[in-house]
Amino acid sequence: MVAVVEQPRAKSSSDAPHTREAEGRRRALQKVRNMGIVAHIDAGKTTVSERILFYAGRVHKMGEVHEGNTVMDWMVQEQERGITITSAATTLFWHDNQINLIDTPGHVDFTVEVERSLRVLDGVIGVFCGVGGVQPQSETVWRQAKKYHVPCLAFVNKLDRMGADFVWVVKQMREKLAAPAVPVQLPWGREDQFQGVIDLIRMRALRFDEASKGAQVIEMDIPAELKAAAEAARAQMIEAVAEKDEEVLAAYLENPDVAEAVLKAGIRRATVRGALVPVLCGSALRNKGIQPLLDAVVDFLPSPLDVPAVEGHHPKTKDLLQREVSDFEPLSALVFKIANDPYVGKLAFVRVYSGVLKKGANIFNPRTSKRERLGRIVELHANHREDIEALYAGEIGGLAGLKLATTGDTLCSENQPIALERIEFPEPVVAMAVEPKTQADREKLREALAALEGEDPTFRISTNPETGQLLINGMGELHLEIIKDRLAREFHVQANAGRPMVAYKETICEPARAEHVFEREIGGRGHFGHITLEISPATRGSGNQIVWKVSPDVVPHEFREAVEQGINDGLMTGVVGNYPLVDVVVRVVGGGTHPVDASEIAFRSAAVMAFRDAARAAAAVMLEPIMKVEIITPEEYVGDVLGDVNGRRGRIRDIEAREAAQIIQAEVPLAELFGYATQLRSLTKGRASYSMEPGHFEMVPESLQNSLINR
C-alpha cells in the first residue's frame, strides 16, 4: 500500500476559497473554468469557438471557417483546408467568470492534440452534428474525456440543416456513448424553420436577433404549440436529475415543480460527478444558442475547486503526493504542449495545479533533475500572446525560454518536488521517406524535423536500417502532408518525399530460447560476453518487458544496462521485415563473465545476437494496423461500397439505416485505404463520405507477408 505524504503548507488551505488565493489573481478560483471543445471533424467546433469569442467580447469580428479567417484556426494549413490541426488556447471573460478555452482538432490524425488538452482540462463541451449524430471521432474524444474523468456538456449543432434531428442525436448519445444525456433545452423549430431554443430550466423561449448577429437574446413566453412538449420534457429532466441528486429528489417529493435554483445546483453537482450530461442545442453558423451555452459552462462545469487534488509521486522516494488547488501550496504544473513560436521561440503550454509561477523564478524539472529560470510568462490567445507577471493555481498559460522541457514534464519547486502522471500517446501508423533536395538543406532538414518532433509526440524520426533512408512517422497521410508543408513554409527547407507507407510491427507466436557468446579481440584488447535469453509472447497491446532471472555472479550489475540496450536494439529492428517487435517478454536466464575481458560492448553484442536468434525461432510474424471505418452512402450505392470494402480485405461490422443514407461500419487494413477517398467518390458520384480512426493491430496474412518482405 502506498502512503499519501502530506506536504507542509505555507498557509492553511481549508475549504474556504479565500484562504487558497493570493493577491494579484484576476478572478477567484470559483469563477475560473478550464474547458475545451471536442468533436468529430466538421461538427462545428471552431465555429462554436468563434461565436464564444465574439459574444464574450474577445474579438470584434466573427471568423468563418469557410472564409479562412478564424482566430482559433490560425495556421495557414488550417485556413486552407478548413480543418483544425493544432489545439488553440485563449482566455475570455463571461459574466465576471474567467474561461480558459482550448479548441481541439476533430481529425483522427491529430488526436494527440485532444489527448493532451483533456489531460489538463476540468470540463469539456462535446459538439455533435444535428445531422451526423454520434460519429466515429465523437466516440474517440468522448472515450478520451472519460479516461481523464472530465465532466461534459453536449451541444447539438447545425439544427438548421436539412435532416437535423435533436431527439435522434440524444438517443445516439445514450446508446453509442452510454452517456447519461439529459436535455436541458429543446429546439424551437427544425431545419430551415429553426428559430431558437426553449430553456427547460426557466421555461422560457429564447430567440436570437439576426440584425445583431445573435448578440441580442430575446426572451419570451414559450409558444402555445410547444408548451405541452416543453412541459413533458421538463418533467423528464427533473426526474432524471432527481435520480442523480438527493437534494433535488427531496425537493421533487415535496413539489414536482422543482425551483430553478435547486434544479441548477443539482444539475451542477451531478455534472461535476460525471453522473449527468446536460444537452443544449443551437446552430453556431446561424448565431443561435451560444450565449446559453456559455451560461451552462459557468453554471454546470466545475471550477478548479470542484476537482480532486492532483496526485503525483516523489521523484526519488516514489511516495504518493497530493497537491490541493491553492496559491499557497508548493508549485506543481504540467507542460501539456510544446510549440515553436516565430517570435518567442520554444513556447511551453502549462496548467498550474498548485502554487504560483512567477516571471524570473527558478523552477525544477524532475525528469531532467535540472533547474531552469523562467523568462516570459504569456497569456495565450491563439497565435497571439500577452505578457503577464504570473500564473496562479488553476490557470493555463504559456512559458517562453524553457530549453529542456518536453510534453508531459512536471514543473515544481526543487525543495518540494513532485512528478505528475505523464501523458500516454498512440504509436505512429504511417511512415514516409524524406531527403533534402540539396546538400545545403541536409542539416536544416534534420534541425527542422527535430523541432517538429519536439512539438508533436506522435511524430517520430527514424532511419531505415537497410537503406539508411530518413523516415518520418505519423498518424496518417494528412499528418505527414502537414509536416511536409510546414517544412517548406515555416522552416524554409526543400525536401523530396516518398509515398506513404504503413508502419508495420512484428511480434512472436511461440516461446523460444537462445544463447550467444561474444568473444573476440578488438583494438588489441579482448572482449567477452555470454548471454542466454528466453522470449515468449505477451498479451496483445501490453508492450515489451525485460525480466532478470540471473544472479550478479553470472551477469555483473555493471553490465546489465548494456544487456538491456542490446535487447532493445533487437526489439527495435525486428527479424522479419526490420519492423519493431511488440508484446514480447524477454527473460535473461543465463550467461557468463570473464574476470579480465568482460566488457559492455561484448555483453550488448551478445544480447542482441541472442535475442535475434530467439526471435527467429519464435515464429515471428508481421502485424498491420486495422482502421475502424464509417462510410455514409446513399442507399443505391450500398452494394458497390460493400463490394469495394470486401475487396480491400475489410470486414463489415454493422449497417444502419438513416433516412436517405446508409451508415456502414467496417474494419479495414490501413494498407488498403491509401487513395480510398478518390475511389469512394468515383463509386458514388461524389455523394458518399467516410472517416476512419485506428483500431488495433492484426497479423498480416502469410501470402501478403511474403510479398512485403520480398519487395
Secondary structure in CASP SS format (residue, H / E / C, confidence):
PFRMAT SS
TARGET T0000
AUTHOR 0000-0000-0000
METHOD secondary structure of the structure
MODEL  1
M C 1.00
V C 1.00
A C 1.00
V E 1.00
V E 1.00
E C 1.00
Q C 1.00
P C 1.00
R C 1.00
A C 1.00
K C 1.00
S C 1.00
S C 1.00
S C 1.00
D C 1.00
A C 1.00
P H 1.00
H H 1.00
T H 1.00
R H 1.00
E C 1.00
A C 1.00
E C 1.00
G C 1.00
R C 1.00
R C 1.00
R C 1.00
A C 1.00
L H 1.00
Q H 1.00
K H 1.00
V E 1.00
R E 1.00
N E 1.00
M E 1.00
G E 1.00
I E 1.00
V E 1.00
A E 1.00
H C 1.00
I C 1.00
D C 1.00
A C 1.00
G C 1.00
K H 1.00
T H 1.00
T H 1.00
V H 1.00
S H 1.00
E H 1.00
R H 1.00
I H 1.00
L H 1.00
F H 1.00
Y H 1.00
A C 1.00
G C 1.00
R C 1.00
V C 1.00
H C 1.00
K C 1.00
M C 1.00
G C 1.00
E C 1.00
V H 1.00
H H 1.00
E H 1.00
G C 1.00
N C 1.00
T C 1.00
V C 1.00
M C 1.00
D C 1.00
W C 1.00
M C 1.00
V H 1.00
Q H 1.00
E H 1.00
Q H 1.00
E H 1.00
R H 1.00
G C 1.00
I C 1.00
T C 1.00
I C 1.00
T C 1.00
S C 1.00
A E 1.00
A E 1.00
T E 1.00
T E 1.00
L E 1.00
F E 1.00
W E 1.00
H C 1.00
D C 1.00
N E 1.00
Q E 1.00
I E 1.00
N E 1.00
L E 1.00
I E 1.00
D E 1.00
T C 1.00
P C 1.00
G C 1.00
H C 1.00
V H 1.00
D H 1.00
F H 1.00
T H 1.00
V H 1.00
E H 1.00
V H 1.00
E H 1.00
R H 1.00
S H 1.00
L H 1.00
R C 1.00
V C 1.00
L C 1.00
D C 1.00
G E 1.00
V E 1.00
I E 1.00
G E 1.00
V E 1.00
F E 1.00
C E 1.00
G C 1.00
V C 1.00
G C 1.00
G E 1.00
V C 1.00
Q C 1.00
P H 1.00
Q H 1.00
S H 1.00
E H 1.00
T H 1.00
V H 1.00
W H 1.00
R H 1.00
Q H 1.00
A H 1.00
K H 1.00
K H 1.00
Y C 1.00
H C 1.00
V C 1.00
P C 1.00
C E 1.00
L E 1.00
A E 1.00
F E 1.00
V E 1.00
N E 1.00
K C 1.00
L C 1.00
D C 1.00
R C 1.00
M C 1.00
G C 1.00
A C 1.00
D C 1.00
F H 1.00
V H 1.00
W H 1.00
V H 1.00
V H 1.00
K H 1.00
Q H 1.00
M H 1.00
R H 1.00
E H 1.00
K H 1.00
L C 1.00
A C 1.00
A C 1.00
P C 1.00
A E 1.00
V E 1.00
P E 1.00
V C 1.00
Q E 1.00
L E 1.00
P E 1.00
W E 1.00
G C 1.00
R C 1.00
E H 1.00
D H 1.00
Q H 1.00
F C 1.00
Q C 1.00
G E 1.00
V E 1.00
I E 1.00
D E 1.00
L C 1.00
I C 1.00
R C 1.00
M C 1.00
R E 1.00
A E 1.00
L E 1.00
R E 1.00
F E 1.00
D C 1.00
E C 1.00
A C 1.00
S C 1.00
K C 1.00
G C 1.00
A C 1.00
Q C 1.00
V E 1.00
I E 1.00
E E 1.00
M E 1.00
D C 1.00
I C 1.00
P C 1.00
A H 1.00
E H 1.00
L H 1.00
K H 1.00
A H 1.00
A H 1.00
A H 1.00
E H 1.00
A H 1.00
A H 1.00
R H 1.00
A H 1.00
Q H 1.00
M H 1.00
I H 1.00
E H 1.00
A H 1.00
V H 1.00
A H 1.00
E H 1.00
K H 1.00
D C 1.00
E H 1.00
E H 1.00
V H 1.00
L H 1.00
A H 1.00
A H 1.00
Y H 1.00
L H 1.00
E H 1.00
N C 1.00
P C 1.00
D C 1.00
V C 1.00
A C 1.00
E H 1.00
A H 1.00
V H 1.00
L H 1.00
K H 1.00
A H 1.00
G H 1.00
I H 1.00
R H 1.00
R H 1.00
A H 1.00
T H 1.00
V H 1.00
R H 1.00
G C 1.00
A C 1.00
L C 1.00
V E 1.00
P E 1.00
V E 1.00
L E 1.00
C E 1.00
G C 1.00
S E 1.00
A C 1.00
L C 1.00
R C 1.00
N C 1.00
K E 1.00
G C 1.00
I H 1.00
Q H 1.00
P H 1.00
L H 1.00
L H 1.00
D H 1.00
A H 1.00
V H 1.00
V H 1.00
D H 1.00
F H 1.00
L C 1.00
P C 1.00
S C 1.00
P H 1.00
L H 1.00
D H 1.00
V C 1.00
P C 1.00
A C 1.00
V E 1.00
E E 1.00
G E 1.00
H E 1.00
H C 1.00
P C 1.00
K C 1.00
T C 1.00
K C 1.00
D C 1.00
L E 1.00
L E 1.00
Q E 1.00
R E 1.00
E C 1.00
V C 1.00
S C 1.00
D C 1.00
F C 1.00
E C 1.00
P C 1.00
L C 1.00
S E 1.00
A E 1.00
L E 1.00
V E 1.00
F E 1.00
K E 1.00
I E 1.00
A E 1.00
N E 1.00
D E 1.00
P C 1.00
Y C 1.00
V C 1.00
G E 1.00
K E 1.00
L E 1.00
A E 1.00
F E 1.00
V E 1.00
R E 1.00
V E 1.00
Y E 1.00
S E 1.00
G C 1.00
V C 1.00
L E 1.00
K E 1.00
K C 1.00
G C 1.00
A C 1.00
N E 1.00
I E 1.00
F E 1.00
N E 1.00
P C 1.00
R C 1.00
T C 1.00
S C 1.00
K E 1.00
R E 1.00
E E 1.00
R E 1.00
L C 1.00
G C 1.00
R E 1.00
I E 1.00
V E 1.00
E E 1.00
L E 1.00
H E 1.00
A C 1.00
N C 1.00
H E 1.00
R E 1.00
E E 1.00
D E 1.00
I E 1.00
E C 1.00
A E 1.00
L E 1.00
Y C 1.00
A C 1.00
G C 1.00
E C 1.00
I E 1.00
G E 1.00
G E 1.00
L E 1.00
A E 1.00
G C 1.00
L C 1.00
K C 1.00
L C 1.00
A C 1.00
T C 1.00
T C 1.00
G C 1.00
D C 1.00
T E 1.00
L E 1.00
C E 1.00
S E 1.00
E C 1.00
N C 1.00
Q E 1.00
P C 1.00
I C 1.00
A E 1.00
L E 1.00
E C 1.00
R C 1.00
I C 1.00
E C 1.00
F C 1.00
P C 1.00
E C 1.00
P C 1.00
V C 1.00
V E 1.00
A E 1.00
M E 1.00
A E 1.00
V E 1.00
E E 1.00
P E 1.00
K C 1.00
T C 1.00
Q C 1.00
A C 1.00
D H 1.00
R H 1.00
E H 1.00
K H 1.00
L H 1.00
R H 1.00
E H 1.00
A H 1.00
L H 1.00
A H 1.00
A H 1.00
L H 1.00
E H 1.00
G H 1.00
E H 1.00
D C 1.00
P C 1.00
T C 1.00
F C 1.00
R E 1.00
I E 1.00
S E 1.00
T E 1.00
N C 1.00
P C 1.00
E C 1.00
T C 1.00
G C 1.00
Q C 1.00
L E 1.00
L E 1.00
I E 1.00
N E 1.00
G E 1.00
M C 1.00
G C 1.00
E H 1.00
L H 1.00
H H 1.00
L H 1.00
E H 1.00
I H 1.00
I H 1.00
K H 1.00
D H 1.00
R H 1.00
L H 1.00
A H 1.00
R H 1.00
E C 1.00
F C 1.00
H C 1.00
V C 1.00
Q C 1.00
A E 1.00
N E 1.00
A E 1.00
G C 1.00
R C 1.00
P C 1.00
M E 1.00
V E 1.00
A C 1.00
Y C 1.00
K E 1.00
E E 1.00
T E 1.00
I E 1.00
C C 1.00
E C 1.00
P C 1.00
A E 1.00
R E 1.00
A E 1.00
E E 1.00
H E 1.00
V E 1.00
F E 1.00
E E 1.00
R E 1.00
E E 1.00
I E 1.00
G C 1.00
G C 1.00
R E 1.00
G E 1.00
H E 1.00
F E 1.00
G E 1.00
H E 1.00
I E 1.00
T E 1.00
L E 1.00
E E 1.00
I E 1.00
S E 1.00
P E 1.00
A C 1.00
T C 1.00
R C 1.00
G C 1.00
S C 1.00
G C 1.00
N C 1.00
Q E 1.00
I E 1.00
V E 1.00
W E 1.00
K C 1.00
V C 1.00
S C 1.00
P C 1.00
D C 1.00
V C 1.00
V C 1.00
P C 1.00
H H 1.00
E H 1.00
F H 1.00
R H 1.00
E H 1.00
A H 1.00
V H 1.00
E H 1.00
Q H 1.00
G H 1.00
I H 1.00
N H 1.00
D H 1.00
G H 1.00
L H 1.00
M H 1.00
T H 1.00
G C 1.00
V C 1.00
V C 1.00
G C 1.00
N C 1.00
Y C 1.00
P C 1.00
L E 1.00
V C 1.00
D C 1.00
V E 1.00
V E 1.00
V E 1.00
R E 1.00
V E 1.00
V E 1.00
G E 1.00
G E 1.00
G E 1.00
T C 1.00
H C 1.00
P C 1.00
V C 1.00
D C 1.00
A E 1.00
S C 1.00
E H 1.00
I H 1.00
A H 1.00
F H 1.00
R H 1.00
S H 1.00
A H 1.00
A H 1.00
V H 1.00
M H 1.00
A H 1.00
F H 1.00
R H 1.00
D H 1.00
A H 1.00
A H 1.00
R H 1.00
A H 1.00
A C 1.00
A C 1.00
A E 1.00
V E 1.00
M E 1.00
L E 1.00
E E 1.00
P E 1.00
I E 1.00
M E 1.00
K E 1.00
V E 1.00
E E 1.00
I E 1.00
I E 1.00
T E 1.00
P E 1.00
E H 1.00
E H 1.00
Y H 1.00
V H 1.00
G H 1.00
D H 1.00
V H 1.00
L H 1.00
G H 1.00
D H 1.00
V H 1.00
N H 1.00
G H 1.00
R C 1.00
R C 1.00
G C 1.00
R E 1.00
I E 1.00
R E 1.00
D E 1.00
I E 1.00
E E 1.00
A E 1.00
R E 1.00
E C 1.00
A C 1.00
A E 1.00
Q E 1.00
I E 1.00
I E 1.00
Q E 1.00
A E 1.00
E E 1.00
V E 1.00
P E 1.00
L H 1.00
A H 1.00
E H 1.00
L C 1.00
F C 1.00
G C 1.00
Y H 1.00
A H 1.00
T H 1.00
Q H 1.00
L H 1.00
R H 1.00
S H 1.00
L H 1.00
T H 1.00
K C 1.00
G C 1.00
R C 1.00
A C 1.00
S E 1.00
Y E 1.00
S E 1.00
M E 1.00
E E 1.00
P E 1.00
G E 1.00
H E 1.00
F E 1.00
E E 1.00
M E 1.00
V C 1.00
P C 1.00
E H 1.00
S H 1.00
L H 1.00
Q H 1.00
N H 1.00
S H 1.00
L H 1.00
I H 1.00
N H 1.00
R C 1.00
END
